Amino acid sequence: MIRSSAHLGSYSDLSRVAVPRRDPAVVVEPRDVIGLLDFAPDDEPREPRVDGRWSRDGVDGEEVSWSVGYGPRTRAWLLRPAARSGPLPGVVALHSHDGAKFHGKEKIADGPHPAGPDMVALRERSYGGRAFANELARRGFVVLVHDVFLWGSRRFDASTMAGALGLAVVPDDDPAAYNPLASRHEHLVAKYCTVLGTSMAALVAYEDRVAARYLASRAEVVDGPLGCVGLSGGGARAALLSATSPRIGATVITGMMTTHDAMLDRHVAGHTWMFFPPGLPRLGDWPDVAGCRAPSPLLVQYLRDDHLFPLDGMEAADRRLGEIYRHRGAPAAYVGEFHPGDHRFDLAMQESAFARLSAWLT
């Protein structure tokens, strides 16, 4: 059923006319999503280098960086268990959106310096107080955590954003002032992406593919499929990365799955442009994107009280993913977990995700 859209006022019946009726028997293929998100001819990281090393709390880390061909260099942390030799399975850990772009990788990983108070608070709120990427590394994985387009080392400077929006310049080193400005600027970025024939989702998916290729190139990583994992905006990134990169062989999506229909009127306004790739509704739905690599293993963790996603939409997505995996002859390769509570990736959910990645990649 297609709902009306009260947020559109006198145009509340628009969705009944505009939304295409898709045949649920048609399963979306990776090539369809790749075509939708096509951006660059290759995903080769340009001029990669190691900028520093450290060891702490059972993790050996490297500061690494590369160019994606535009904008500032991408900065990332490569984490692996200390005192372990031989290649290990690789996982791309994807930071969340949070309406906060000043930081990226610091949300989910500890680097060479202690996390600041704002990141400590964010982790307490969303990640059970843990830098989960480091814990995943301690469990026997090589984990890559990188900044993506608009975040951290890939963020716009405050003066550029303020000038483009006709607003007063805010300090470039103050997250509390920077993040609200960056949230407003995202709408302008999405418009520029459209003018340039692409989308924010396509740029993010491309940069994540570059990161996956870099991780696969490292001698410390076993020659085989990679995993990826993310919460919220990181979950959207995991779905897009898995759909567009054959290097990904196991995916964990947390706190980010629903159907478009269920979003109407209740949950559209508060989401990033990354969640709305132009043309996606004519191709399929978010479960179709997440499931297009079936029978590649997939864990989706749903939150029953998630304020960002309606429960009926999550339940419909879970059913659709089950149908896709049954159609591909691998019903056991999809796992849908429903957890109580609001939007988060807490310690119990992390443990479940870690166990799945270990079973699928080792």
JOCOR-V74483 format. One record per residue. RES is the residue in three letters. SS is DSSP state (A for helix, B for strand, O for the rest). PSI is psi in whole degrees, -180 to 180 (NA if undefined). Layout:
RES	SS	PSI
RES	SS	PSI
This chain:
MET	O	131
ILE	O	121
ARG	O	158
SER	O	169
SER	O	89
ALA	A	-27
HIS	A	-18
LEU	A	6
GLY	A	-124
SER	A	-8
TYR	A	25
SER	O	-18
ASP	O	7
LEU	A	-40
SER	A	-27
ARG	A	-24
VAL	A	-39
ALA	A	-33
VAL	O	122
PRO	O	151
ARG	O	110
ARG	O	148
ASP	O	113
PRO	O	-15
ALA	O	-16
VAL	O	121
VAL	O	128
VAL	O	138
GLU	O	155
PRO	A	-37
ARG	A	-29
ASP	A	-44
VAL	A	-40
ILE	A	-42
GLY	A	-39
LEU	A	-35
LEU	O	18
ASP	O	134
PHE	O	-51
ALA	O	152
PRO	O	-23
ASP	O	165
ASP	O	33
GLU	O	122
PRO	O	133
ARG	B	134
GLU	B	52
PRO	B	148
ARG	B	160
VAL	B	124
ASP	B	-12
GLY	B	166
ARG	B	154
TRP	B	166
SER	B	129
ARG	B	140
ASP	O	42
GLY	O	11
VAL	B	131
ASP	B	129
GLY	B	153
GLU	B	137
GLU	B	119
VAL	B	162
SER	B	160
TRP	B	170
SER	B	142
VAL	O	2
GLY	O	-5
TYR	O	150
GLY	O	-173
PRO	O	162
ARG	O	144
THR	B	128
ARG	B	141
ALA	B	165
TRP	B	132
LEU	B	120
LEU	B	138
ARG	B	159
PRO	B	138
ALA	O	149
ALA	O	31
ARG	O	133
SER	O	161
GLY	O	156
PRO	O	147
LEU	B	160
PRO	O	147
GLY	B	144
VAL	B	133
VAL	B	116
ALA	B	126
LEU	B	120
HIS	O	160
SER	O	176
HIS	O	-64
ASP	O	6
GLY	O	23
ALA	O	107
LYS	O	-5
PHE	O	-42
HIS	O	157
GLY	O	-87
LYS	A	-27
GLU	A	-18
LYS	A	-33
ILE	O	1
ALA	O	147
ASP	O	130
GLY	O	-148
PRO	O	-15
HIS	O	153
PRO	O	149
ALA	O	145
GLY	O	168
PRO	A	-33
ASP	A	-36
MET	A	-35
VAL	A	-44
ALA	A	-41
LEU	A	-43
ARG	A	-39
GLU	A	-38
ARG	A	-39
SER	A	-21
TYR	O	24
GLY	O	23
GLY	O	11
ARG	O	142
ALA	O	91
PHE	A	-26
ALA	A	-39
ASN	A	-41
GLU	A	-39
LEU	A	-39
ALA	A	-43
ARG	A	-25
ARG	O	-1
GLY	O	26
PHE	O	154
VAL	B	118
VAL	B	129
LEU	B	128
VAL	B	118
HIS	B	155
ASP	O	140
VAL	O	168
PHE	O	121
LEU	O	-10
TRP	O	148
GLY	A	-126
SER	A	-15
ARG	A	13
ARG	O	159
PHE	O	151
ASP	O	152
ALA	A	-37
SER	A	-38
THR	A	-45
MET	A	-46
ALA	A	-42
GLY	A	-41
ALA	A	-31
LEU	A	-3
GLY	O	35
LEU	O	166
ALA	O	142
VAL	O	138
VAL	O	163
PRO	O	137
ASP	O	-10
ASP	O	18
ASP	O	102
PRO	A	-37
ALA	A	-32
ALA	A	-35
TYR	A	-45
ASN	A	-43
PRO	A	-37
LEU	A	-43
ALA	A	-34
SER	A	-42
ARG	A	-36
HIS	A	-25
GLU	A	-35
HIS	A	-39
LEU	A	-41
VAL	A	-43
ALA	A	-38
LYS	A	-44
TYR	A	-41
CYS	A	-42
THR	A	-45
VAL	A	-35
LEU	O	6
GLY	O	23
THR	O	-160
SER	O	162
MET	A	-40
ALA	A	-40
ALA	A	-41
LEU	A	-44
VAL	A	-45
ALA	A	-39
TYR	A	-48
GLU	A	-33
ASP	A	-34
ARG	A	-38
VAL	A	-44
ALA	A	-43
ALA	A	-39
ARG	A	-39
TYR	A	-46
LEU	A	-43
ALA	A	-25
SER	A	-14
ARG	O	138
ALA	O	-23
GLU	O	-9
VAL	B	135
VAL	O	151
ASP	O	96
GLY	O	-172
PRO	O	148
LEU	B	161
GLY	B	164
CYS	B	151
VAL	B	141
GLY	B	154
LEU	B	139
SER	O	-118
GLY	A	-32
GLY	A	-31
GLY	A	-40
ALA	A	-42
ARG	A	-40
ALA	A	-42
ALA	A	-45
LEU	A	-40
LEU	A	-47
SER	A	-41
ALA	A	-32
THR	A	-6
SER	O	118
PRO	O	-9
ARG	O	-23
ILE	B	125
GLY	B	0
ALA	B	132
THR	B	138
VAL	B	121
ILE	B	121
THR	B	133
GLY	O	39
MET	O	79
MET	O	132
THR	O	-177
THR	O	155
HIS	A	-44
ASP	A	-44
ALA	A	-18
MET	A	-25
LEU	O	132
ASP	O	-24
ARG	O	-31
HIS	O	20
VAL	O	-47
ALA	O	-33
GLY	O	7
HIS	O	155
THR	O	155
TRP	A	-24
MET	A	-25
PHE	A	-9
PHE	O	67
PRO	O	124
PRO	O	133
GLY	O	-10
LEU	A	-42
PRO	A	-25
ARG	A	-18
LEU	A	-46
GLY	O	-145
ASP	O	175
TRP	A	-39
PRO	A	-32
ASP	A	-38
VAL	A	-50
ALA	A	-31
GLY	A	2
CYS	O	-18
ARG	O	4
ALA	O	135
PRO	O	20
SER	O	133
PRO	B	140
LEU	B	128
LEU	B	125
VAL	B	125
GLN	B	117
TYR	B	148
LEU	B	119
ARG	O	-28
ASP	O	25
ASP	O	119
HIS	O	-12
LEU	O	-15
PHE	O	135
PRO	O	142
LEU	A	-40
ASP	A	-31
GLY	A	-38
MET	A	-42
GLU	A	-39
ALA	A	-39
ALA	A	-41
ASP	A	-43
ARG	A	-43
ARG	A	-43
LEU	A	-38
GLY	A	-41
GLU	A	-44
ILE	A	-46
TYR	A	-33
ARG	A	-39
HIS	A	-36
ARG	O	4
GLY	O	22
ALA	O	60
PRO	A	-31
ALA	A	-14
ALA	A	-13
TYR	B	130
VAL	B	122
GLY	B	120
GLU	B	130
PHE	B	120
HIS	B	149
PRO	O	158
GLY	O	-179
ASP	O	-176
HIS	O	114
ARG	O	172
PHE	O	79
ASP	O	-179
LEU	A	-41
ALA	A	-40
MET	A	-40
GLN	A	-43
GLU	A	-41
SER	A	-43
ALA	A	-44
PHE	A	-41
ALA	A	-41
ARG	A	-46
LEU	A	-39
SER	A	-44
ALA	A	-34
TRP	A	-26
LEU	A	-10
THR	O	NA
